[in-house]
Amino acid sequence: MSLSVRPAPHPLRGRLRVPGDKSVSHRAVLFGALARGTTHITGLLEGEDVLATLAAVRALGCEASTTRVTGAPWRDAGLLDCGNSGTTARLMLGALAPRAGATLDGDTSLRRRPMRRVLDPLARMGAVFTGGPGLPITVERRRLSGVVVEATVASAQVKSAVLLAGLGAEGETRYVEPVATRDHTERMLLAMGAPLRREGQAIVVTEGVLDAISVTVPGDISSAAFWMVAAAIVPGSDLVIENVGLNPTRTGILDVLRAMGADIEVEPAPGSASAAEPFGTVRVRGGGLRGTRVAGALIPRLIDEIPVLAVAAAFAEGETTFADAAELRVKESDRVATTVAGLRALGVDADARPDGLVVRGAPDSGPFPGATPIETAGDHRIAMAFAIAGLRLGAEVRDTDCIATSYPTFSSTLARFAGA
Ligand code: S3P
């Protein structure tokens, strides 16, 4: 499918909600499948990625729907199809290693993504894999022992895989992060009673059991990001996004849009600071944007938002640089390449760097006569980022079925606010 987006005929105004957080949704299903009892879930994202995790836990012997997951001892499964979902594949590798055997596979994008970062620490714990280094990979159930992992890549997926393995391993597993990454795993495991503690940049877990809880999944800030940028780049806009997850390990986009001069108000929901995952309302009004530099410890706090932030940068005064973000190259597509190619297709001045990109903004730019269609490489965030660019520049975005992996209702919300 393709999406044709015409420049917004009027400012974007009103209130909206976005579907549940993808990271929290995966964890609710997977950890629920490991827990004693039935985990009740409200607001689960029904995107293809999360449905892949749901199908996997069913194949492992658990009863699971989009609202209830009942844990059970895992039985060996045959093939588990992770589709496009890196989170399913990486978290499952760690969860399976001490508990059950299975073969994990995925689509052509997922088969290309690096898995050694997960296999290596798990193998040090005693896990046994065949195949690899990319999917398909077969895991055999083994008794594991805790180790110290000094991670070199900042990855919440690797951290989560090691902690899940550690929860089923003898002794103590200590995972040390180079830079803090999203901490949904730690929060949910603690809420489920896991023997886990934080010690500075280290997370320590010992063998233990989980107890079922009720999980309320907040709206995904990574999906809200598209509307935040839409409001920031279409003059006169005023969007209020309700029920957005505000976990501080995910809110880098708010810091960056503010640094760029966007008018942003955040109102945490009453009492939500003490909830497992904080959430609240975000209001964004359009205004003049200026370029900025995005690097260092900020990167893991907004890694999935860089394509759409690069779109915001296209309408900012001056240059915006994204650095220390080489991880972009191993996401659902090489997002440095796909973002720069998309921007250039719309006449935006942008260059790739080994660890990021540079965008030279033009605040007054409108449709570019030589524009060519955007190729998404099957990457949902690229598809949605360039649909948002279309609200200023007009865009024909090809191969947009992938949007269903994380945000199945995106196109209808776009039509509602921008008549696209
Ligand atoms: C995720 C972690 C991030 C992010 C991905 C989801 C998770 O990847 O890009 O979309 O749910 O743990 P990293 O493992 O690189 O942090």
Residues whose N, C-alpha, C, O or C-beta is under 5 A from the ligand:
A	BS01	S3P	S23 T87 A154 S155 A156 Q157 V158 T181 I303 D304
